[in-house]
């Protein structure tokens, strides 16, 4: 059954907005994640003429947890002008953190606990810190607790010797290798699965080999991602708030920084495998870049939206999260989507548009094969295949290989982009889905309110 009567407790999406997404180390590298969120949230309020006094809660995804804004949702909300009484919570589900924010808001509204929720996510991956290893931490603690000049001098001398050893380790060991004195790169640490001990790139290598996806196919897919974004710049601009960069605010970022309008297959083919340098096929070119950005949506109960005179863009029909082997985490959408479809009372034949986060080209293509496989369907307990994940409805405006993947914001971005495109095409049902580091998948199904 595809049609479903409207209900006062339906959870609808009134509007959404995001900042430009910028490749780490570029235009937004010096912007705190809280400020990224603040700009997106203030724009959402402006576009909807929202009375912030009626918002029950602000729920934001974030994975970097800046030490000066640990509950970053609260910081963002207050800085955006929300009243002290408005509660705010930060959620963390790795790559699906900003999808978790939407589903958490959905549950609050659906249950009748709340009527108005802001959901979203924010992340500055440029600012992921370096962490000093225990050997140096111990010296710093000794220095701080020293009672005499001699004790301080001894600690300083040990620190000097440790610095020399640190330099030696940085020169003589691989960049990501952990040693006694070298600082820990938290971004690399966070993108390494603690259960199986391999990074996200190596999980993509696992499924590329499992599904027989060639380097040539991956590069061709990556090229299309860039070309689609280039063709869709004007459409994507509709969801973007221009970002004025401090300190003088004269520089304004109006579009995503990362997509290459002149990308070529020849340039992609020149790149060497990044994770498995001997037999691998995953490169920096057919993977998503590390990125900075924020995205927000406004959720309401249908009865509240109607009372306030809003015309919602979409209704949330269902969602699901599901687990799988961490080393095959890229297959997450194939595990969570059948559950979400069942809860929504739909099948893949009903889905007119799909946003599937492009963590890696191999991961997207492997899911396409799995969705259309009777064997895979039976493996996960279905009577047949999930249903075809057609290329003509998949990531029609490009995806994260070009746009990037700010981990704590992407889950909202794909719902936002999907919702806007469904409105343009008058598409009835859409699927937003992504793989999640640690071995999970997340899927949200929305219905066009047009």
MOKAPE-V626690 format. One record per residue. N is the residue number from 0. RES is the residue in one letter. SS is DSSP state (A for helix, B for strand, O for the rest). PHI is phi in whole degrees, 0 to 359 (NA if undefined). D_FIRST is the distance of its C-alpha to the first C-alpha in Angstrom with 1 decimal. Layout:
BEGIN
[[N,RES,SS,PHI,D_FIRST] [N,RES,SS,PHI,D_FIRST]]
END
This chain:
BEGIN
[[0,X,O,NA,0.0] [1,X,O,265,3.8] [2,X,O,285,5.9] [3,X,O,214,7.7] [4,X,O,303,11.1] [5,X,O,287,14.1] [6,X,O,229,16.3] [7,X,O,302,20.0] [8,X,O,266,19.5] [9,X,O,304,17.1] [10,X,B,260,19.0] [11,X,B,245,19.8] [12,X,B,257,22.1] [13,X,B,279,24.8] [14,X,B,193,26.9] [15,X,B,207,28.2] [16,X,B,201,31.4] [17,X,B,213,33.4] [18,X,B,282,36.9] [19,X,O,300,38.0] [20,X,O,265,37.5] [21,X,B,233,41.0] [22,X,B,307,42.1] [23,X,O,307,44.1] [24,X,O,86,47.8] [25,X,O,245,47.3] [26,X,O,300,46.8] [27,X,O,251,45.2] [28,X,O,298,47.1] [29,X,O,261,49.3] [30,X,O,265,46.6] [31,X,O,299,45.6] [32,X,A,303,42.0] [33,X,A,295,42.3] [34,X,A,289,43.5] [35,X,A,303,40.7] [36,X,A,295,38.3] [37,X,A,299,40.4] [38,X,A,296,40.4] [39,X,A,295,36.6] [40,X,A,292,36.1] [41,X,A,296,38.8] [42,X,A,292,37.2] [43,X,A,299,33.8] [44,X,A,298,35.6] [45,X,A,293,37.5] [46,X,A,293,34.6] [47,X,A,258,32.7] [48,X,O,50,35.9] [49,X,O,280,34.8] [50,X,O,280,37.0] [51,X,A,296,37.3] [52,X,A,291,38.5] [53,X,A,265,35.0] [54,X,O,285,33.5] [55,X,O,281,32.9] [56,X,B,200,33.0] [57,X,B,246,33.3] [58,X,B,238,31.7] [59,X,B,234,32.9] [60,X,B,274,32.6] [61,X,O,195,36.0] [62,X,O,246,37.4] [63,X,O,280,41.1] [64,X,O,42,42.0] [65,X,O,305,45.1] [66,X,O,295,47.9] [67,X,O,264,48.7] [68,X,O,203,45.1] [69,X,O,297,43.6] [70,X,O,268,41.0] [71,X,A,294,40.5] [72,X,A,299,37.7] [73,X,A,293,40.3] [74,X,A,296,42.9] [75,X,A,299,40.5] [76,X,A,298,39.4] [77,X,A,293,43.1] [78,X,A,292,44.3] [79,X,O,273,41.7] [80,X,O,95,43.0] [81,X,O,284,40.7] [82,X,O,291,42.5] [83,X,O,304,43.9] [84,X,O,290,41.7] [85,X,O,284,38.5] [86,X,B,285,37.5] [87,X,B,210,36.5] [88,X,B,218,35.5] [89,X,B,258,35.5] [90,X,B,242,32.9] [91,X,O,218,33.4] [92,X,O,225,31.0] [93,X,A,48,32.9] [94,X,A,299,31.0] [95,X,A,258,28.0] [96,X,A,303,30.1] [97,X,A,281,28.8] [98,X,A,280,25.2] [99,X,A,301,26.3] [100,X,A,298,27.6] [101,X,A,290,24.3] [102,X,A,291,22.4] [103,X,A,294,25.4] [104,X,A,296,25.3] [105,X,A,303,21.6] [106,X,A,295,22.5] [107,X,A,296,25.5] [108,X,A,284,23.7] [109,X,A,300,20.6] [110,X,O,284,23.2] [111,X,O,90,25.2] [112,X,O,292,28.2] [113,X,O,223,28.3] [114,X,O,237,27.2] [115,X,B,225,28.5] [116,X,B,225,28.7] [117,X,B,266,30.0] [118,X,B,236,28.7] [119,X,B,173,30.1] [120,X,B,193,32.7] [121,X,B,211,36.2] [122,X,B,202,38.3] [123,X,B,243,41.7] [124,X,A,282,42.1] [125,X,A,297,45.6] [126,X,A,259,46.8] [127,X,O,299,45.9] [128,X,O,280,49.2] [129,X,B,268,51.8] [130,X,B,243,52.7] [131,X,O,287,56.2] [132,X,O,288,56.6] [133,X,A,305,58.1] [134,X,A,299,61.6] [135,X,A,281,61.9] [136,X,A,303,60.1] [137,X,A,297,62.8] [138,X,A,294,65.5] [139,X,A,297,64.1] [140,X,A,296,63.9] [141,X,A,298,67.5] [142,X,A,296,68.6] [143,X,A,291,66.9] [144,X,A,259,68.5] [145,X,O,298,72.0] [146,X,O,262,74.8] [147,X,O,234,77.7] [148,X,A,298,78.4] [149,X,A,295,79.0] [150,X,A,294,75.6] [151,X,A,293,73.9] [152,X,A,297,76.0] [153,X,A,296,75.0] [154,X,A,294,71.3] [155,X,A,297,71.7] [156,X,A,296,73.5] [157,X,A,294,70.8] [158,X,A,294,68.2] [159,X,A,300,70.3] [160,X,A,294,70.5] [161,X,A,294,66.7] [162,X,A,298,66.1] [163,X,A,297,68.3] [164,X,A,293,66.4] [165,X,A,298,63.1] [166,X,A,299,64.3] [167,X,A,298,65.4] [168,X,A,294,62.0] [169,X,A,291,60.2] [170,X,A,278,62.4] [171,X,A,258,62.5] [172,X,O,243,59.0] [173,X,O,303,55.6] [174,X,O,307,53.8] [175,X,O,261,51.1] [176,X,O,290,53.4] [177,X,O,269,54.0] [178,X,O,227,57.7] [179,X,O,292,59.9] [180,X,O,245,60.6] [181,X,O,289,58.2] [182,X,O,301,55.6] [183,X,B,272,52.0] [184,X,B,278,49.5] [185,X,A,294,46.7] [186,X,A,297,44.2] [187,X,A,295,44.9] [188,X,A,297,44.9] [189,X,A,292,41.5] [190,X,O,266,40.0] [191,X,B,249,41.4] [192,X,O,287,39.4] [193,X,O,285,41.6] [194,X,O,277,40.1] [195,X,O,251,40.8] [196,X,O,76,43.3] [197,X,O,238,42.0] [198,X,B,278,40.9] [199,X,A,298,37.6] [200,X,A,298,39.2] [201,X,A,289,40.1] [202,X,A,294,36.6] [203,X,A,292,35.6] [204,X,A,298,38.5] [205,X,A,301,37.1] [206,X,A,281,33.8] [207,X,A,299,35.5] [208,X,A,289,37.7] [209,X,A,299,35.0] [210,X,O,260,32.8] [211,X,O,64,35.9] [212,X,O,264,35.3] [213,X,O,281,38.6] [214,X,A,300,40.4] [215,X,A,299,40.3] [216,X,A,295,36.5] [217,X,A,295,36.3] [218,X,A,295,38.8] [219,X,A,296,37.2] [220,X,A,295,33.9] [221,X,A,300,35.9] [222,X,A,301,37.6] [223,X,A,297,34.4] [224,X,A,299,33.3] [225,X,A,294,36.6] [226,X,A,293,36.5] [227,X,A,295,33.0] [228,X,A,297,34.1] [229,X,A,301,37.3] [230,X,A,286,35.4] [231,X,O,255,33.1] [232,X,A,308,35.9] [233,X,A,294,35.6] [234,X,A,292,31.8] [235,X,A,294,32.2] [236,X,A,299,35.1] [237,X,O,293,32.8] [238,X,O,259,31.6] [239,X,B,254,35.1] [240,X,B,263,37.8] [241,X,O,302,41.3] [242,X,B,245,43.2] [243,X,B,269,46.9] [244,X,B,267,48.8] [245,X,O,291,51.7] [246,X,O,272,54.6] [247,X,O,262,55.4] [248,X,O,61,51.9] [249,X,O,275,53.1] [250,X,B,274,50.8] [251,X,B,238,47.2] [252,X,B,260,44.3] [253,X,O,252,41.9] [254,X,O,217,39.8] [255,X,O,297,38.7] [256,X,B,252,41.7] [257,X,O,151,41.0] [258,X,O,300,39.2] [259,X,O,250,41.9] [260,X,O,296,41.7] [261,X,O,252,44.3] [262,X,O,300,42.9] [263,X,O,230,44.0] [264,X,A,295,43.2] [265,X,A,298,46.9] [266,X,A,293,47.0] [267,X,A,294,44.1] [268,X,A,292,45.7] [269,X,O,282,48.9] [270,X,O,286,47.4] [271,X,O,270,48.2] [272,X,O,306,45.8] [273,X,O,263,45.7] [274,X,O,259,44.7] [275,X,O,252,45.8] [276,X,O,288,48.8] [277,X,O,266,49.8] [278,X,O,238,46.9] [279,X,O,278,44.0] [280,X,O,229,41.9] [281,X,O,272,40.5] [282,X,O,240,42.5] [283,X,O,296,42.6] [284,X,O,281,41.3] [285,X,O,255,38.1] [286,X,B,238,37.3] [287,X,O,284,36.3] [288,X,O,280,39.4] [289,X,O,289,40.2] [290,X,B,214,39.5] [291,X,B,246,40.0] [292,X,B,169,37.6] [293,X,B,213,35.4] [294,X,B,214,32.0] [295,X,B,219,30.6] [296,X,B,225,27.6] [297,X,B,253,27.5] [298,X,B,255,24.7] [299,X,B,214,24.5] [300,X,B,288,22.6] [301,X,A,300,21.1] [302,X,A,296,23.7] [303,X,A,288,26.5] [304,X,A,299,25.6] [305,X,A,294,25.5] [306,X,A,297,28.8] [307,X,A,268,30.4] [308,X,O,84,29.4] [309,X,O,278,27.4] [310,X,O,250,24.7] [311,X,O,300,22.3] [312,X,O,270,21.4] [313,X,B,205,18.2] [314,X,B,245,16.0] [315,X,B,279,15.7] [316,X,B,270,12.1] [317,X,B,178,13.5] [318,X,B,206,16.5] [319,X,B,198,18.4] [320,X,B,239,22.0] [321,X,B,213,23.3] [322,X,B,254,26.8] [323,X,O,204,28.5] [324,X,O,299,32.2] [325,X,A,304,33.9] [326,X,A,287,35.7] [327,X,A,240,32.3] [328,X,A,304,30.8] [329,X,A,299,29.7] [330,X,A,275,27.0] [331,X,A,312,25.2] [332,X,A,303,22.2] [333,X,A,288,21.4] [334,X,A,266,21.5] [335,X,A,276,19.6] [336,X,A,296,16.8] [337,X,A,302,15.0] [338,X,A,292,15.2] [339,X,A,297,14.0] [340,X,A,298,10.9] [341,X,A,298,10.2] [342,X,A,294,11.1] [343,X,A,275,8.9] [344,X,O,72,5.7] [345,X,O,232,6.3] [346,X,O,231,8.9] [347,X,A,298,12.2] [348,X,A,294,11.5] [349,X,A,279,9.5] [350,X,O,279,12.7] [351,X,O,262,15.4] [352,X,B,214,18.1] [353,X,B,226,19.4] [354,X,B,249,22.4] [355,X,B,243,23.9] [356,X,O,302,27.2] [357,X,O,272,30.0] [358,X,O,298,32.3] [359,X,B,214,33.6] [360,X,A,301,33.0] [361,X,A,299,33.1] [362,X,A,293,30.4] [363,X,A,295,27.9] [364,X,A,292,28.8] [365,X,A,294,28.6] [366,X,A,294,25.0] [367,X,A,302,24.2] [368,X,A,293,25.8] [369,X,A,293,24.1] [370,X,A,302,20.5] [371,X,O,263,21.4] [372,X,O,249,23.3] [373,X,A,298,22.4] [374,X,A,298,25.4] [375,X,A,294,24.3] [376,X,A,303,20.8] [377,X,A,292,22.6] [378,X,A,300,25.1] [379,X,O,262,22.6] [380,X,O,94,21.1] [381,X,O,269,18.2] [382,X,O,280,18.2] [383,X,O,205,18.4] [384,X,O,285,18.5] [385,X,O,297,16.4] [386,X,O,135,16.1] [387,X,O,296,18.6] [388,X,O,258,19.8] [389,X,O,291,21.3] [390,X,A,295,24.6] [391,X,A,286,24.0] [392,X,A,245,21.2] [393,X,B,261,23.0] [394,X,O,47,25.4] [395,X,O,292,26.2] [396,X,O,253,28.9] [397,X,O,86,30.4] [398,X,O,206,30.3] [399,X,A,292,32.4] [400,X,A,300,34.8] [401,X,A,265,36.1] [402,X,A,283,35.1] [403,X,O,98,35.8] [404,X,O,222,34.3] [405,X,O,291,35.8] [406,X,O,309,34.3] [407,X,O,280,33.8] [408,X,O,241,32.2] [409,X,A,300,30.0] [410,X,A,303,26.8] [411,X,A,281,26.8] [412,X,A,302,28.1] [413,X,A,290,25.2] [414,X,A,292,22.7] [415,X,A,299,25.1] [416,X,A,298,25.6] [417,X,A,299,21.9] [418,X,A,301,21.2] [419,X,A,294,24.2] [420,X,A,289,23.4] [421,X,A,299,19.8] [422,X,A,294,21.6] [423,X,A,298,24.2] [424,X,A,265,21.9] [425,X,O,56,19.3] [426,X,O,274,16.6] [427,X,O,285,13.2] [428,X,B,232,12.4] [429,X,B,222,15.3] [430,X,B,238,16.4] [431,X,B,248,19.9] [432,X,B,211,21.4] [433,X,B,201,24.9] [434,X,B,274,27.2] [435,X,B,227,29.4] [436,X,O,307,33.0] [437,X,O,104,33.7] [438,X,O,92,30.9] [439,X,B,216,27.5] [440,X,B,227,24.4] [441,X,B,227,22.4] [442,X,B,218,19.0] [443,X,B,232,17.5] [444,X,B,248,14.3] [445,X,B,239,14.8] [446,X,B,241,13.3] [447,X,B,295,15.9] [448,X,O,271,17.2] [449,X,O,292,18.9]]
END
